[in-house]
Amino acid sequence: MTSSLPRPLRLGYVPGATPAKWARIWGERHADVPLELVPVAAADAANAVREGTVDLALLRLPAETSGLATIALYEEQVVAVVPKEHHAAAADELTAADLDDEPTLLPVDDPLRWAGAPGAPVEHRPESTEAAIELVAAGLGALLVPQSLARLHHRKDLTYRPVADAPPSPVVLAVPAGEQSEAVADFIGVVRGRKAGSSRGRAEPAPKRTAREKTLAKQAARAAAGKKAGTPKGKPGKRPRR
């Protein structure tokens, strides 16, 4: 038996990405189409959209986005995660130069791919950011990540400091390139801040009038005002007194 319920819109999101705000707005505006939040690994996010596992996804750049269209959402501050007793923890903010001689961990799922990143990468590469956090706690080195990942993997024995001159880590919405389904187009409208009832292809604004059209409209308004001013007051059918 075929279900009459609408197909949910599947939104993938990488670790640390925060779809909650847009999910709330979607729920308020499109209660008839459920939004399914699907956690995806950073390395798999773009392929999940291309292969249709999800309809769209929040992912970090840089990433291989061939066959996809991307909409910029926000940029994250890059931070250095270190043990609380580490000397870098004494500063409120770091620069890349402060980390030049520091051993650093570079996980296989490195979310930054920062060319020329500071520090001396240790030989062992942990499989994931989460595993790298464990090695930071063990004193093997510092870890450079977007701030949301430092928060996600927070530990009482670790802290993090912003790296002021690090390039920001951009988060984008990735959708299949080309014509979009109505639900995907509506979600794009949500993340772009369109108001309720407005979406791509709907309620298009009236075209702007040309200068000539504006002039003719003014002339017509003056003519109408002149006729109104010349109309005598008094009872109909009687000529005004002189």
C-alpha positions in Angstrom: 0.0 0.0 0.0 1.4 3.4 -1.0 1.8 5.9 1.8 0.0 9.3 1.4 2.5 11.0 3.7 4.9 13.5 2.0 8.5 12.4 1.5 10.7 14.0 4.1 13.4 16.4 3.1 16.7 14.9 4.1 19.4 17.4 5.4 22.8 16.0 5.9 25.3 17.8 8.2 28.9 17.3 9.1 30.1 17.1 12.7 30.0 20.6 14.4 27.6 22.1 11.9 24.5 23.5 13.4 21.3 23.1 11.4 19.0 23.8 14.4 18.0 27.3 13.5 17.0 26.4 9.9 15.3 23.2 11.1 13.1 25.2 13.5 12.1 27.8 10.8 11.4 24.9 8.4 9.2 23.2 10.9 7.2 26.5 11.5 6.7 27.1 7.7 6.4 23.5 6.3 4.8 21.3 8.9 3.5 19.2 6.1 7.0 18.2 4.9 9.1 16.7 7.7 12.8 17.6 7.8 15.0 14.6 8.5 18.4 15.6 10.0 21.1 13.1 8.9 24.6 13.2 10.4 27.3 12.5 7.8 31.0 12.2 8.0 32.9 15.2 6.6 34.6 13.0 3.9 31.2 11.6 2.8 29.0 14.7 2.8 29.5 15.8 -0.8 29.0 12.3 -2.2 25.9 11.8 0.0 24.3 14.7 -1.9 25.5 13.6 -5.3 24.3 10.0 -4.8 20.9 11.1 -3.3 21.5 9.7 0.2 20.5 13.1 1.4 18.8 15.9 -0.6 21.2 18.6 0.6 23.9 19.0 3.2 25.8 21.4 5.4 29.5 20.9 4.8 32.8 22.6 5.2 35.1 23.9 2.5 37.5 22.9 1.0 35.7 19.9 -0.3 35.2 18.2 -3.7 31.9 19.8 -4.8 31.8 18.9 -8.5 28.2 18.4 -9.6 26.9 20.5 -6.7 25.9 24.1 -6.2 26.9 25.7 -2.9 25.4 28.5 -0.9 27.7 30.3 1.6 26.3 30.2 5.2 28.9 31.3 7.7 32.6 31.2 8.5 34.1 29.6 11.7 37.0 30.8 13.7 40.0 28.4 13.7 41.3 27.5 17.2 44.2 25.6 18.7 43.2 22.8 21.1 45.8 22.2 23.8 45.9 20.8 27.4 44.9 23.2 30.1 48.4 23.3 31.5 50.0 24.0 28.1 51.9 27.3 27.8 49.6 28.5 24.9 46.6 28.4 27.3 48.0 31.4 29.2 47.2 33.7 26.2 43.7 34.8 25.3 44.5 34.7 21.6 47.3 33.1 19.5 48.9 33.8 16.2 50.2 31.2 13.7 53.7 32.2 14.7 53.0 31.2 18.3 52.6 27.6 17.1 55.6 27.4 14.7 57.7 25.1 16.8 54.8 23.1 18.4 54.1 19.5 17.5 50.7 19.4 15.9 48.2 16.6 15.1 46.8 16.2 11.6 43.9 13.8 11.5 43.0 11.9 8.3 39.7 13.8 8.2 41.4 17.1 8.6 38.6 19.7 8.3 40.9 22.6 7.4 43.4 21.5 4.8 45.3 24.7 5.7 48.3 24.9 3.4 51.2 26.3 5.3 49.6 25.6 8.7 51.9 26.3 11.6 53.6 23.7 13.8 55.5 20.5 13.2 53.1 17.7 12.3 53.7 14.5 14.2 54.3 11.4 12.2 51.3 9.5 13.3 48.0 10.6 11.8 44.9 9.7 13.8 41.9 8.5 11.7 39.5 11.2 13.0 39.3 14.5 14.7 37.8 12.8 17.8 40.8 10.4 18.0 43.1 13.4 17.6 41.5 15.1 20.6 42.4 12.0 22.7 46.1 12.4 21.6 46.0 16.1 22.5 44.9 15.1 26.0 47.8 12.6 26.1 50.2 15.5 25.4 51.3 14.5 21.9 50.6 17.9 20.3 48.2 20.7 19.6 45.2 20.4 17.2 43.9 23.1 14.8 40.2 22.8 14.1 37.1 25.0 13.5 35.8 26.2 16.9 32.6 24.2 16.7 34.6 20.9 16.6 36.6 22.0 19.7 33.2 22.6 21.4 31.8 19.3 20.2 34.7 17.3 21.6 35.1 19.3 24.8 37.0 17.7 27.6 37.6 19.1 31.1 41.4 18.6 30.8 41.6 20.5 27.5 41.0 24.1 26.4 41.3 26.0 23.1 42.4 29.4 21.9 41.5 31.3 18.7 44.3 31.7 16.2 43.8 35.3 15.1 45.5 35.2 11.7 44.2 31.7 10.6 42.0 31.6 7.5 38.4 31.1 8.5 36.6 27.8 7.9 33.6 28.3 5.7 30.4 26.3 6.0 28.1 26.0 3.0 24.8 24.4 2.0 25.5 22.0 -0.9 22.6 21.0 -3.2 22.6 19.1 -6.5 23.4 21.4 -9.4 20.7 22.3 -11.9 16.9 22.4 -11.4 15.9 22.0 -7.8 12.8 20.2 -6.3 10.3 22.5 -4.7 11.3 21.4 -1.2 15.0 22.0 -1.8 14.3 25.4 -3.3 12.2 26.3 -0.3 14.9 25.3 2.1 17.4 27.4 0.1 14.9 30.3 0.7 15.0 29.6 4.4 18.8 29.7 4.7 18.9 32.9 2.5 16.5 34.6 4.9 13.5 34.8 2.6 10.3 35.6 4.5 7.4 33.2 4.9 5.3 32.9 1.7 8.2 33.9 -0.5 10.4 31.5 -2.5 12.1 31.1 -5.8 9.7 31.4 -8.7 6.8 32.6 -6.5 5.5 36.1 -5.8 8.0 37.7 -8.2 8.2 41.5 -7.6 6.5 43.8 -10.2 9.0 45.0 -12.8 10.4 48.5 -12.2 8.8 51.3 -14.3 10.9 53.1 -16.9 11.6 56.8 -16.6 9.0 57.5 -19.3 6.4 55.4 -17.6 7.0 57.4 -14.4 6.7 60.7 -16.2 3.4 59.7 -17.9 2.1 58.5 -14.5 2.9 61.9 -12.9 1.3 63.8 -15.9 -1.8 61.7 -15.5 -1.9 62.3 -11.8 -1.6 66.1 -12.3 -4.3 66.1 -14.9 -6.6 64.2 -12.6 -5.9 66.6 -9.8 -6.5 69.6 -12.1 -10.0 68.3 -13.1 -10.8 67.7 -9.5 -9.8 71.3 -8.5 -11.9 72.8 -11.4 -15.1 71.0 -10.4 -17.5 73.6 -8.8 -18.9 73.0 -5.4 -22.7 73.2 -4.9 -25.8 71.4 -5.9 -25.8 69.5 -9.2 -27.3 71.3 -12.2 -26.8 74.8 -10.7 -24.1 77.1 -11.9 -21.9 78.6 -9.2 -22.5 82.2 -8.1 -20.1 84.9 -9.3 
